[in-house]
Amino acid sequence: MDIIETIKEQIANNTVLLYMKGSPNAPQCGFSAKATQVVMACGEKFAYVDILQNPEIRANLPKYANWPTFPQLWVGGELVGGSDIMVEMFDKGELQTLIKDATSKASA
């Protein structure tokens, strides 16, 4: 399968998806650690892809997403952004609402 098709499938099949360096339990950079903290604080299950273990995704996702950096949070098939945007949205209460709405629609 083409790597772009794999990325599209991952995004389509996971309501909340975090592309990050490392795993939620062992993030490999400060930005991924911060991103994991705010997503976990939203209280919903989420999927993740460790881009360090998936070099093809690491190389191709920035082109597909038109977003150059990691981590990247995708909710309901849409790119939310990187860790700074996630933290800002979380501080305003917007990230919690976005994730809760998306997961409740997905389970309905």
N, CA, C and O atoms as CSV, one atom per row, in Angstrom:
chain,resi,resn,atom,element,x,y,z
A,1,MET,N,N,0.838,-1.181,0.000
A,1,MET,CA,C,0.000,0.000,0.000
A,1,MET,C,C,0.889,1.253,0.000
A,1,MET,O,O,1.914,1.303,0.680
A,2,ASP,N,N,0.486,2.229,-0.752
A,2,ASP,CA,C,1.181,3.511,-0.825
A,2,ASP,C,C,1.167,4.185,0.553
A,2,ASP,O,O,0.174,4.096,1.274
A,3,ILE,N,N,2.257,4.853,0.917
A,3,ILE,CA,C,2.363,5.453,2.254
A,3,ILE,C,C,1.315,6.539,2.475
A,3,ILE,O,O,0.818,6.685,3.592
A,4,ILE,N,N,0.967,7.300,1.444
A,4,ILE,CA,C,-0.075,8.322,1.588
A,4,ILE,C,C,-1.417,7.659,1.864
A,4,ILE,O,O,-2.210,8.168,2.655
A,5,GLU,N,N,-1.677,6.521,1.213
A,5,GLU,CA,C,-2.913,5.769,1.487
A,5,GLU,C,C,-2.922,5.267,2.926
A,5,GLU,O,O,-3.962,5.283,3.585
A,6,THR,N,N,-1.773,4.825,3.412
A,6,THR,CA,C,-1.662,4.373,4.801
A,6,THR,C,C,-1.982,5.521,5.753
A,6,THR,O,O,-2.734,5.339,6.711
A,7,ILE,N,N,-1.423,6.690,5.501
A,7,ILE,CA,C,-1.679,7.868,6.339
A,7,ILE,C,C,-3.162,8.220,6.310
A,7,ILE,O,O,-3.768,8.457,7.355
A,8,LYS,N,N,-3.751,8.256,5.103
A,8,LYS,CA,C,-5.190,8.577,4.982
A,8,LYS,C,C,-6.034,7.580,5.768
A,8,LYS,O,O,-7.001,7.960,6.429
A,9,GLU,N,N,-5.666,6.309,5.693
A,9,GLU,CA,C,-6.398,5.264,6.400
A,9,GLU,C,C,-6.271,5.434,7.915
A,9,GLU,O,O,-7.256,5.292,8.641
A,10,GLN,N,N,-5.066,5.738,8.391
A,10,GLN,CA,C,-4.865,5.955,9.833
A,10,GLN,C,C,-5.733,7.108,10.318
A,10,GLN,O,O,-6.372,7.012,11.366
A,11,ILE,N,N,-5.756,8.193,9.561
A,11,ILE,CA,C,-6.532,9.375,9.952
A,11,ILE,C,C,-8.025,9.060,9.920
A,11,ILE,O,O,-8.774,9.477,10.804
A,12,ALA,N,N,-8.453,8.322,8.896
A,12,ALA,CA,C,-9.873,7.990,8.763
A,12,ALA,C,C,-10.343,7.015,9.844
A,12,ALA,O,O,-11.488,7.086,10.291
A,13,ASN,N,N,-9.464,6.111,10.259
A,13,ASN,CA,C,-9.863,5.048,11.184
A,13,ASN,C,C,-9.688,5.398,12.656
A,13,ASN,O,O,-10.066,4.611,13.524
A,14,ASN,N,N,-9.125,6.560,12.948
A,14,ASN,CA,C,-8.894,6.969,14.343
A,14,ASN,C,C,-9.442,8.369,14.550
A,14,ASN,O,O,-8.951,9.333,13.963
A,15,THR,N,N,-10.459,8.472,15.387
A,15,THR,CA,C,-11.104,9.764,15.622
A,15,THR,C,C,-10.119,10.782,16.178
A,15,THR,O,O,-10.111,11.940,15.761
A,16,VAL,N,N,-9.286,10.344,17.122
A,16,VAL,CA,C,-8.255,11.209,17.697
A,16,VAL,C,C,-6.922,10.496,17.487
A,16,VAL,O,O,-6.694,9.407,18.014
A,17,LEU,N,N,-6.052,11.130,16.709
A,17,LEU,CA,C,-4.788,10.502,16.332
A,17,LEU,C,C,-3.652,11.493,16.521
A,17,LEU,O,O,-3.700,12.616,16.020
A,18,LEU,N,N,-2.638,11.068,17.245
A,18,LEU,CA,C,-1.474,11.897,17.499
A,18,LEU,C,C,-0.255,11.265,16.838
A,18,LEU,O,O,0.156,10.160,17.193
A,19,TYR,N,N,0.313,11.978,15.877
A,19,TYR,CA,C,1.599,11.579,15.304
A,19,TYR,C,C,2.663,12.230,16.169
A,19,TYR,O,O,2.687,13.452,16.312
A,20,MET,N,N,3.545,11.421,16.747
A,20,MET,CA,C,4.493,11.949,17.727
A,20,MET,C,C,5.811,11.205,17.671
A,20,MET,O,O,5.943,10.181,17.001
A,21,LYS,N,N,6.776,11.740,18.384
A,21,LYS,CA,C,8.068,11.071,18.545
A,21,LYS,C,C,8.007,10.279,19.848
A,21,LYS,O,O,7.913,10.849,20.936
A,22,GLY,N,N,8.063,8.951,19.715
A,22,GLY,CA,C,7.957,8.087,20.883
A,22,GLY,C,C,6.524,7.642,21.095
A,22,GLY,O,O,5.723,7.607,20.161
A,23,SER,N,N,6.211,7.302,22.341
A,23,SER,CA,C,4.865,6.848,22.702
A,23,SER,C,C,4.347,7.720,23.844
A,23,SER,O,O,5.126,8.426,24.483
A,24,PRO,N,N,3.040,7.678,24.107
A,24,PRO,CA,C,2.512,8.485,25.216
A,24,PRO,C,C,3.206,8.198,26.549
A,24,PRO,O,O,3.385,9.104,27.363
A,25,ASN,N,N,3.593,6.950,26.772
A,25,ASN,CA,C,4.276,6.590,28.024
A,25,ASN,C,C,5.765,6.907,28.003
A,25,ASN,O,O,6.405,6.972,29.052
A,26,ALA,N,N,6.312,7.104,26.810
A,26,ALA,CA,C,7.744,7.391,26.684
A,26,ALA,C,C,7.985,8.347,25.511
A,26,ALA,O,O,8.599,7.968,24.514
A,27,PRO,N,N,7.498,9.594,25.634
A,27,PRO,CA,C,7.723,10.551,24.545
A,27,PRO,C,C,9.213,10.824,24.366
A,27,PRO,O,O,9.970,10.844,25.336
A,28,GLN,N,N,9.628,11.036,23.110
A,28,GLN,CA,C,11.045,11.208,22.809
A,28,GLN,C,C,11.438,12.658,22.551
A,28,GLN,O,O,12.568,12.924,22.142
A,29,CYS,N,N,10.523,13.600,22.783
A,29,CYS,CA,C,10.887,15.017,22.718
A,29,CYS,C,C,9.908,15.804,23.581
A,29,CYS,O,O,8.811,15.334,23.887
A,30,GLY,N,N,10.315,16.988,23.962
A,30,GLY,CA,C,9.492,17.810,24.838
A,30,GLY,C,C,8.157,18.185,24.228
A,30,GLY,O,O,7.146,18.241,24.928
A,31,PHE,N,N,8.143,18.443,22.924
A,31,PHE,CA,C,6.891,18.815,22.267
A,31,PHE,C,C,5.906,17.651,22.269
A,31,PHE,O,O,4.711,17.842,22.497
A,32,SER,N,N,6.409,16.450,22.016
A,32,SER,CA,C,5.549,15.265,22.052
A,32,SER,C,C,5.051,15.009,23.472
A,32,SER,O,O,3.908,14.594,23.665
A,33,ALA,N,N,5.900,15.254,24.458
A,33,ALA,CA,C,5.491,15.080,25.858
A,33,ALA,C,C,4.365,16.044,26.207
A,33,ALA,O,O,3.376,15.652,26.827
A,34,LYS,N,N,4.513,17.289,25.814
A,34,LYS,CA,C,3.496,18.308,26.088
A,34,LYS,C,C,2.181,17.956,25.381
A,34,LYS,O,O,1.103,18.057,25.966
A,35,ALA,N,N,2.291,17.544,24.119
A,35,ALA,CA,C,1.108,17.177,23.342
A,35,ALA,C,C,0.371,16.011,23.994
A,35,ALA,O,O,-0.855,16.027,24.111
A,36,THR,N,N,1.126,15.003,24.414
A,36,THR,CA,C,0.528,13.838,25.064
A,36,THR,C,C,-0.202,14.245,26.336
A,36,THR,O,O,-1.304,13.765,26.599
A,37,GLN,N,N,0.403,15.124,27.126
A,37,GLN,CA,C,-0.213,15.558,28.385
A,37,GLN,C,C,-1.566,16.214,28.148
A,37,GLN,O,O,-2.536,15.904,28.839
A,38,VAL,N,N,-1.636,17.121,27.174
A,38,VAL,CA,C,-2.910,17.821,26.982
A,38,VAL,C,C,-3.966,16.914,26.362
A,38,VAL,O,O,-5.145,17.017,26.702
A,39,VAL,N,N,-3.559,16.026,25.458
A,39,VAL,CA,C,-4.542,15.111,24.863
A,39,VAL,C,C,-5.054,14.138,25.926
A,39,VAL,O,O,-6.254,13.871,25.993
A,40,MET,N,N,-4.156,13.608,26.752
A,40,MET,CA,C,-4.576,12.697,27.822
A,40,MET,C,C,-5.488,13.411,28.813
A,40,MET,O,O,-6.425,12.807,29.334
A,41,ALA,N,N,-5.230,14.675,29.076
A,41,ALA,CA,C,-6.040,15.447,30.021
A,41,ALA,C,C,-7.459,15.680,29.513
A,41,ALA,O,O,-8.346,16.033,30.290
A,42,CYS,N,N,-7.677,15.484,28.217
A,42,CYS,CA,C,-9.031,15.622,27.662
A,42,CYS,C,C,-9.908,14.429,28.027
A,42,CYS,O,O,-11.131,14.496,27.902
A,43,GLY,N,N,-9.291,13.337,28.477
A,43,GLY,CA,C,-10.041,12.222,29.034
A,43,GLY,C,C,-10.642,11.243,28.042
A,43,GLY,O,O,-11.461,10.409,28.426
A,44,GLU,N,N,-10.259,11.321,26.789
A,44,GLU,CA,C,-10.784,10.384,25.793
A,44,GLU,C,C,-9.645,9.516,25.274
A,44,GLU,O,O,-8.478,9.905,25.305
A,45,LYS,N,N,-10.015,8.325,24.795
A,45,LYS,CA,C,-9.003,7.454,24.195
A,45,LYS,C,C,-8.498,8.084,22.906
A,45,LYS,O,O,-9.235,8.763,22.191
A,46,PHE,N,N,-7.233,7.844,22.631
A,46,PHE,CA,C,-6.671,8.328,21.375
A,46,PHE,C,C,-5.634,7.339,20.874
A,46,PHE,O,O,-5.047,6.577,21.641
A,47,ALA,N,N,-5.427,7.372,19.569
A,47,ALA,CA,C,-4.413,6.534,18.945
A,47,ALA,C,C,-3.167,7.384,18.727
A,47,ALA,O,O,-3.227,8.613,18.722
A,48,TYR,N,N,-2.047,6.711,18.548
A,48,TYR,CA,C,-0.827,7.452,18.239
A,48,TYR,C,C,-0.004,6.645,17.250
A,48,TYR,O,O,-0.142,5.426,17.143
A,49,VAL,N,N,0.846,7.346,16.539
A,49,VAL,CA,C,1.821,6.721,15.647
A,49,VAL,C,C,3.178,7.308,16.012
A,49,VAL,O,O,3.366,8.524,16.005
A,50,ASP,N,N,4.121,6.426,16.332
A,50,ASP,CA,C,5.494,6.840,16.641
A,50,ASP,C,C,6.222,7.022,15.319
A,50,ASP,O,O,6.552,6.046,14.646
A,51,ILE,N,N,6.470,8.265,14.949
A,51,ILE,CA,C,7.109,8.534,13.660
A,51,ILE,C,C,8.578,8.114,13.645
A,51,ILE,O,O,9.161,7.950,12.573
A,52,LEU,N,N,9.179,7.937,14.816
A,52,LEU,CA,C,10.564,7.465,14.862
A,52,LEU,C,C,10.642,6.005,14.422
A,52,LEU,O,O,11.662,5.566,13.891
A,53,GLN,N,N,9.571,5.259,14.643
A,53,GLN,CA,C,9.503,3.857,14.226
A,53,GLN,C,C,8.959,3.716,12.801
A,53,GLN,O,O,8.979,2.627,12.229
A,54,ASN,N,N,8.475,4.819,12.236
A,54,ASN,CA,C,7.853,4.815,10.912
A,54,ASN,C,C,8.464,5.915,10.048
A,54,ASN,O,O,7.822,6.938,9.811
A,55,PRO,N,N,9.693,5.718,9.576
A,55,PRO,CA,C,10.381,6.785,8.838
A,55,PRO,C,C,9.661,7.235,7.568
A,55,PRO,O,O,9.779,8.393,7.169
A,56,GLU,N,N,8.909,6.324,6.924
A,56,GLU,CA,C,8.175,6.730,5.721
A,56,GLU,C,C,7.056,7.713,6.067
A,56,GLU,O,O,6.814,8.675,5.339
A,57,ILE,N,N,6.386,7.460,7.173
A,57,ILE,CA,C,5.343,8.393,7.617
A,57,ILE,C,C,5.992,9.711,8.016
A,57,ILE,O,O,5.491,10.780,7.669
A,58,ARG,N,N,7.087,9.641,8.732
A,58,ARG,CA,C,7.804,10.849,9.144
A,58,ARG,C,C,8.184,11.691,7.933
A,58,ARG,O,O,8.108,12.918,7.986
A,59,ALA,N,N,8.587,11.052,6.855
A,59,ALA,CA,C,9.022,11.767,5.655
A,59,ALA,C,C,7.844,12.318,4.845
A,59,ALA,O,O,7.961,13.382,4.237
A,60,ASN,N,N,6.716,11.610,4.830
A,60,ASN,CA,C,5.619,11.966,3.933
A,60,ASN,C,C,4.460,12.724,4.571
A,60,ASN,O,O,3.766,13.473,3.883
A,61,LEU,N,N,4.239,12.546,5.864
A,61,LEU,CA,C,3.108,13.229,6.506
A,61,LEU,C,C,3.192,14.751,6.405
A,61,LEU,O,O,2.171,15.386,6.140
A,62,PRO,N,N,4.370,15.370,6.605
A,62,PRO,CA,C,4.409,16.839,6.482
A,62,PRO,C,C,3.937,17.333,5.109
A,62,PRO,O,O,3.301,18.382,5.015
A,63,LYS,N,N,4.245,16.587,4.052
A,63,LYS,CA,C,3.779,16.980,2.714
A,63,LYS,C,C,2.273,16.808,2.605
A,63,LYS,O,O,1.578,17.682,2.087
A,64,TYR,N,N,1.773,15.686,3.092
A,64,TYR,CA,C,0.334,15.409,3.018
A,64,TYR,C,C,-0.458,16.438,3.841
A,64,TYR,O,O,-1.479,16.958,3.390
A,65,ALA,N,N,0.029,16.717,5.041
A,65,ALA,CA,C,-0.688,17.603,5.963
A,65,ALA,C,C,-0.444,19.081,5.676
A,65,ALA,O,O,-1.179,19.946,6.153
A,66,ASN,N,N,0.595,19.359,4.893
A,66,ASN,CA,C,1.030,20.741,4.693
A,66,ASN,C,C,1.365,21.382,6.049
A,66,ASN,O,O,1.060,22.547,6.304
A,67,TRP,N,N,1.998,20.582,6.898
A,67,TRP,CA,C,2.401,20.999,8.247
A,67,TRP,C,C,3.782,20.399,8.491
A,67,TRP,O,O,3.919,19.176,8.503
A,68,PRO,N,N,4.813,21.228,8.686
A,68,PRO,CA,C,6.191,20.711,8.640
A,68,PRO,C,C,6.695,19.985,9.879
A,68,PRO,O,O,7.694,19.271,9.796
A,69,THR,N,N,6.043,20.139,11.017
A,69,THR,CA,C,6.637,19.658,12.264
A,69,THR,C,C,5.809,18.565,12.928
A,69,THR,O,O,4.669,18.303,12.546
A,70,PHE,N,N,6.412,17.939,13.927
A,70,PHE,CA,C,5.750,16.958,14.780
A,70,PHE,C,C,5.855,17.439,16.210
A,70,PHE,O,O,6.816,18.128,16.554
A,71,PRO,N,N,4.908,17.103,17.045
A,71,PRO,CA,C,3.758,16.236,16.819
A,71,PRO,C,C,2.673,16.909,15.972
A,71,PRO,O,O,2.671,18.122,15.768
A,72,GLN,N,N,1.757,16.071,15.493
A,72,GLN,CA,C,0.576,16.541,14.779
A,72,GLN,C,C,-0.630,15.839,15.380
A,72,GLN,O,O,-0.636,14.618,15.538
A,73,LEU,N,N,-1.650,16.621,15.715
A,73,LEU,CA,C,-2.894,16.058,16.236
A,73,LEU,C,C,-3.971,16.156,15.172
A,73,LEU,O,O,-4.205,17.219,14.597
A,74,TRP,N,N,-4.620,15.029,14.921
A,74,TRP,CA,C,-5.739,14.946,13.982
A,74,TRP,C,C,-6.976,14.546,14.761
A,74,TRP,O,O,-6.950,13.568,15.509
A,75,VAL,N,N,-8.057,15.291,14.595
A,75,VAL,CA,C,-9.315,14.991,15.273
A,75,VAL,C,C,-10.428,14.996,14.226
A,75,VAL,O,O,-10.621,15.977,13.508
A,76,GLY,N,N,-11.148,13.892,14.155
A,76,GLY,CA,C,-12.243,13.791,13.198
A,76,GLY,C,C,-11.800,13.992,11.762
A,76,GLY,O,O,-12.538,14.550,10.950
A,77,GLY,N,N,-10.591,13.536,11.448
A,77,GLY,CA,C,-10.079,13.628,10.093
A,77,GLY,C,C,-9.468,14.967,9.727
A,77,GLY,O,O,-9.020,15.151,8.595
A,78,GLU,N,N,-9.439,15.911,10.670
A,78,GLU,CA,C,-8.902,17.246,10.401
A,78,GLU,C,C,-7.644,17.486,11.228
A,78,GLU,O,O,-7.565,17.088,12.390
A,79,LEU,N,N,-6.669,18.135,10.618
A,79,LEU,CA,C,-5.452,18.501,11.337
A,79,LEU,C,C,-5.757,19.644,12.300
A,79,LEU,O,O,-6.259,20.694,11.900
A,80,VAL,N,N,-5.445,19.423,13.573
A,80,VAL,CA,C,-5.599,20.476,14.582
A,80,VAL,C,C,-4.343,21.333,14.613
A,80,VAL,O,O,-4.426,22.561,14.598
A,81,GLY,N,N,-3.169,20.686,14.657
A,81,GLY,CA,C,-1.913,21.415,14.663
A,81,GLY,C,C,-0.896,20.749,15.553
A,81,GLY,O,O,-1.023,19.579,15.912
A,82,GLY,N,N,0.120,21.521,15.905
A,82,GLY,CA,C,1.214,21.030,16.725
A,82,GLY,C,C,1.007,21.308,18.203
A,82,GLY,O,O,-0.077,21.717,18.617
A,83,SER,N,N,2.041,21.087,18.994
A,83,SER,CA,C,1.896,21.155,20.446
A,83,SER,C,C,1.537,22.552,20.949
A,83,SER,O,O,0.755,22.677,21.892
A,84,ASP,N,N,2.094,23.607,20.341
A,84,ASP,CA,C,1.753,24.962,20.799
A,84,ASP,C,C,0.260,25.248,20.609
A,84,ASP,O,O,-0.387,25.819,21.487
A,85,ILE,N,N,-0.270,24.850,19.468
A,85,ILE,CA,C,-1.698,25.057,19.195
A,85,ILE,C,C,-2.534,24.199,20.144
A,85,ILE,O,O,-3.554,24.658,20.659
A,86,MET,N,N,-2.106,22.952,20.379
A,86,MET,CA,C,-2.841,22.076,21.291
A,86,MET,C,C,-2.903,22.669,22.695
A,86,MET,O,O,-3.964,22.679,23.320
A,87,VAL,N,N,-1.770,23.163,23.191
A,87,VAL,CA,C,-1.721,23.733,24.541
A,87,VAL,C,C,-2.599,24.977,24.618
A,87,VAL,O,O,-3.345,25.160,25.580
A,88,GLU,N,N,-2.508,25.824,23.608
A,88,GLU,CA,C,-3.324,27.047,23.588
A,88,GLU,C,C,-4.815,26.706,23.582
A,88,GLU,O,O,-5.597,27.298,24.326
A,89,MET,N,N,-5.198,25.754,22.743
A,89,MET,CA,C,-6.606,25.336,22.687
A,89,MET,C,C,-7.045,24.705,24.001
A,89,MET,O,O,-8.164,24.936,24.459
A,90,PHE,N,N,-6.171,23.910,24.609
A,90,PHE,CA,C,-6.489,23.271,25.880
A,90,PHE,C,C,-6.717,24.318,26.959
A,90,PHE,O,O,-7.671,24.228,27.732
A,91,ASP,N,N,-5.831,25.314,27.008
A,91,ASP,CA,C,-5.942,26.374,28.019
A,91,ASP,C,C,-7.254,27.146,27.897
A,91,ASP,O,O,-7.784,27.639,28.893
A,92,LYS,N,N,-7.775,27.249,26.676
A,92,LYS,CA,C,-9.048,27.945,26.443
A,92,LYS,C,C,-10.258,27.017,26.596
A,92,LYS,O,O,-11.400,27.474,26.546
A,93,GLY,N,N,-10.013,25.725,26.779
A,93,GLY,CA,C,-11.097,24.753,26.877
A,93,GLY,C,C,-11.596,24.260,25.527
A,93,GLY,O,O,-12.546,23.480,25.464
A,94,GLU,N,N,-10.968,24.706,24.455
A,94,GLU,CA,C,-11.427,24.354,23.109
A,94,GLU,C,C,-11.042,22.931,22.712
A,94,GLU,O,O,-11.812,22.250,22.034
A,95,LEU,N,N,-9.869,22.479,23.123
A,95,LEU,CA,C,-9.412,21.152,22.733
A,95,LEU,C,C,-10.288,20.072,23.365
A,95,LEU,O,O,-10.644,19.091,22.711
A,96,GLN,N,N,-10.633,20.258,24.640
A,96,GLN,CA,C,-11.491,19.296,25.324
A,96,GLN,C,C,-12.821,19.152,24.585
A,96,GLN,O,O,-13.293,18.038,24.356
A,97,THR,N,N,-13.421,20.283,24.214
A,97,THR,CA,C,-14.702,20.280,23.512
A,97,THR,C,C,-14.568,19.609,22.154
A,97,THR,O,O,-15.395,18.774,21.787
A,98,LEU,N,N,-13.536,19.966,21.410
A,98,LEU,CA,C,-13.315,19.399,20.086
A,98,LEU,C,C,-13.193,17.877,20.163
A,98,LEU,O,O,-13.831,17.159,19.394
A,99,ILE,N,N,-12.376,17.391,21.089
A,99,ILE,CA,C,-12.151,15.944,21.212
A,99,ILE,C,C,-13.404,15.237,21.711
A,99,ILE,O,O,-13.755,14.180,21.188
A,100,LYS,N,N,-14.085,15.791,22.706
A,100,LYS,CA,C,-15.305,15.162,23.227
A,100,LYS,C,C,-16.383,15.095,22.150
A,100,LYS,O,O,-17.047,14.069,22.000
A,101,ASP,N,N,-16.559,16.174,21.404
A,101,ASP,CA,C,-17.560,16.190,20.329
A,101,ASP,C,C,-17.240,15.137,19.269
A,101,ASP,O,O,-18.123,14.405,18.822
A,102,ALA,N,N,-15.980,15.070,18.876
A,102,ALA,CA,C,-15.568,14.126,17.825
A,102,ALA,C,C,-15.753,12.687,18.294
A,102,ALA,O,O,-16.247,11.851,17.538
A,103,THR,N,N,-15.366,12.391,19.522
A,103,THR,CA,C,-15.485,11.009,19.999
A,103,THR,C,C,-16.940,10.628,20.241
A,103,THR,O,O,-17.305,9.470,20.038
A,104,SER,N,N,-17.774,11.560,20.667
A,104,SER,CA,C,-19.183,11.227,20.860
A,104,SER,C,C,-19.881,10.994,19.525
A,104,SER,O,O,-20.755,10.133,19.427
A,105,LYS,N,N,-19.500,11.760,18.485
A,105,LYS,CA,C,-20.059,11.526,17.134
A,105,LYS,C,C,-19.613,10.178,16.607
A,105,LYS,O,O,-20.400,9.458,15.992
A,106,ALA,N,N,-18.351,9.829,16.842
A,106,ALA,CA,C,-17.793,8.581,16.320
A,106,ALA,C,C,-18.457,7.360,16.968
A,106,ALA,O,O,-18.614,6.321,16.326
A,107,SER,N,N,-18.842,7.489,18.231
A,107,SER,CA,C,-19.432,6.342,18.935
A,107,SER,C,C,-20.944,6.304,18.780
A,107,SER,O,O,-21.585,5.340,19.200
A,108,ALA,N,N,-21.519,7.336,18.185
A,108,ALA,CA,C,-22.995,7.377,18.032
A,108,ALA,C,C,-23.442,6.518,16.869
A,108,ALA,O,O,-24.638,6.430,16.591
